[in-house]
Amino acid sequence: MNTPPLRDYERTVHFADTDAAGVVYFAHLLRFCHEAYEEALAQLGVDLRQFFSNAGLMVPITEAQVRFLQPLYCGDRLRVTIDPQRLDSSRFQLTYTLYNARGDRVAIAHTQHICLQEQQRVPIPEPLSRWVKSAPEDASDRED
């Protein structure tokens, strides 16, 4: 059973987020996604200080991808939605859709995460396992 949808993450694009051309610097889009991920974890009741302390369970990002659709500028309002997807028993993917204030999609990003404990794969823990949706029929516990 999946948890109810989480609130979208919203923020304003700051001058420090932009490059010399006045648009959001590409790497900052991933930072916005990670901010949304942290907010989602907090909404799930995860203690962020403990989660990111690397004490025991680690959930590193193993892949990241961003597709830019429209530019973002200083002062723009930004909304980020997250769609979690279970890939296998220890891995999940988050798909982020970023929107401007008009509701236009401006970017789509994906991050893949793996759950590790003592350098070994472990099952996705609660409450994350309730959050991520079941894998598609063709997904498997592949070693990569």
Beta strands, then each sheet from edge to edge (+ up, - down):
strand 1: 9-12
strand 2: 57-58
strand 3: 61-68
strand 4: 77-86
strand 5: 91-100
strand 6: 105-114
strand 7: 116-117
strand 8: 120-121
sheet 1: 1+ 4- 5+ 6- 3+
sheet 2: 2+ 7- 8+
end
